[in-house]
Amino acid sequence: MLSDGDPLLACQIKLWRDDIKASLNKALKRTPEGNLDWAPAAGMIIIGNIFLHISECSDWWFDEVMNKQKSKELVPSPKSETPSKADIVKAMDTHWGRLERFF
């Protein structure tokens, strides 16, 4: 395991698993499907794409920094079409799985 012998890294992985991942999954679950296209102002990223953007950021790090390969863009622009909740869940589950395999 990546955290073997490194207590700081082990603590960071625990924080990710217990707090970050759990909080994001809970927030998505509580977001009504009809509100996924809400944005705080015109031209800003919609809430449904914020969930994808969070996954995209760490996927970028994993692909570009760790694997030296081009990352997959999940949110091409703030005006991208609203994904369905099922599509967001699928993308986030794929993201969590990649990070778990890495950890």
NORJOUR-V862226 format. One line per field, one symbol per residue. ss: DSSP state (h for helix, s for strand, l for the rest). psi: psi as a letter, one per 40 degrees, with the letter a starting at -180 (. if undefined). A space follows every 50 residues. Layout:
ss=???
psi=???
This chain:
ss=llllllhhhhhhhhhhhhhhhhhhhhhhhhllhhhlllllllllllhhhh hhhhhhhhhhhhhhhhllllllllllllllllllhhhhhhhhhhhhhhhh hhl
psi=idehegdddddddddddddddddddddddehideeeeiidiheihidded ddddddddddddddddefihihhdgdideiihiidddddddddddddddd dd.
